[in-house]
Amino acid sequence: MNCVQLTVDHVAESPHRPAIWLPGASAGSLTTFAELYTLANAMQHALVAAGVQKGDLILLQDRLSVRLYAAVFAILAIGATVVLIEPWMPARDIESATRAVSPKFFVSGWLGKLWGLRYRAIRSIPHKLNIRALAQPASGWKFVVEDTDADSPAIITFTSGTTGTPKGVVRTQGALLQQHQVLNRALKTAELAGPDLCIFANFVLANLASGRLSLLLPNPWQPRLLRQIDQLPPSLQPDSLTCGPAFLSHLTQHATLPILKSVHVGGALTDCRIFERAFERWPHAHWKHLYGSTEAEPVAVADAQTAVGLSREKGYFQTLFLGNPVPEIAYRSDQRGLWVHGPHVCGPYLGNEEANRTDKHIDEQGLAWHFMGDRIGTREDNDAWWYRGRANQPESDFELEQSVYTALQSSNCFVHRTPAGEALLVGEIDPNIQLPGIDRIVRTRIVRDRRHRSRIDRHRSLTRGAKWALG
């Protein structure tokens, strides 16, 4: 039991198969499975020499690179745990997240070292290693893949949520393997042998486990880098795409992708017109719309063209039809919203007991349930799922929001209800426009999540541009 073994098997079977492509100065850089393995072997040798052992927690901070993925594989193969903290999180959250896991090692490049020096909790980590030094060639070392328990933590990431308090999301060795299998079945990736254009850094691990090449585009998505992909030889052209709605919208304006066959879109609600423009650009591609979260991905999958058509029929501006849950998901709803359980659903959080009390539940059979924070409904015509808004938003406000989007033909705003009951429309819109149900308009710049630039950060949008509107 070790999730790294799937990738190691592909090294043995097809060592010269391309594994990762990253944009570069001219044609970008291509790394084979054998080259990735060699780099991971060197890093594992150095990590073991530095004292890293099975069960250790290692805070890893480096730019998006082949070196980063080699470090992840080296650490996981030892049976240690990779800890990832977003560098742009608020200082207090970085301090809190680091203290919650108490890493034994901090592995970083020089930029990561400078970042870490700002925080007492990181400065207090006992051992600090330079990732560049770890990557020096090693002789006489054979890559070791330790046997681990299925519930051994493999990767820990942090999400802040609406309260701003960090929540440590623990992906165990078993959950990573199960997620790989669920994604393969849901997206039918076994039928896709060609490269995958991917903006989700964690999805690259799934591609590597499947023996597929990932064309990895870092944020920001510069048009010149997309042109590099269009200029790649036919054997390296992507036949699938895994992304969120913001990237899909950007892609339709700046790329050709002549042999694209399959597209998987998730990460946030998608405006119907973003899909429709993409359908026109790539009419022969097969489209999937994924619903899930950081803690549970995927939960439901729908044919995107069907989802858009049904959403349009109901008069929605966004794609609210979610399809059916994947077979591996068990689910139930209560007055708050949707709860899910499954082999790839993450268990209790680290560092946030309040969130564990409200958003996690262990039932009488010992099964771990996760609260999605969403309302999900069905309609009279079938049993498929429809998105009905966040659980902390009144459903009437969600419906009002959707009617506003249809009237404005834009989702670059949101409805905020003040303690006094006023319905504020917050966003980049004309403050003089009159809309039914809206008491006042607050014109301010909308702030979106920094990772995928799709989901509106309502709290930051309000506090940055309209503090008075918080009541």
Helices and strands as residue ranges (DSSP letters): H 4-13, E 18-22, E 29-32, H 33-49, E 57-61, H 66-78, E 81-84, H 91-101, E 105-108, H 110-116, H 120-123, E 127-130, H 131-134, E 153-159, E 167-172, H 173-187, G 189-191, E 196-198, H 201-209, E 214-216, H 223-230, G 234-236, E 240-243, H 245-254, E 262-265, H 272-281, E 286-291, E 300-303, H 304-313, E 321-325, E 330-333, E 338-341, H 353-359, E 360-362, E 368-371, E 374-379, E 382-390, H 395-408, E 413-417, E 423-427, E 440-443, H 458-465, G 467-470
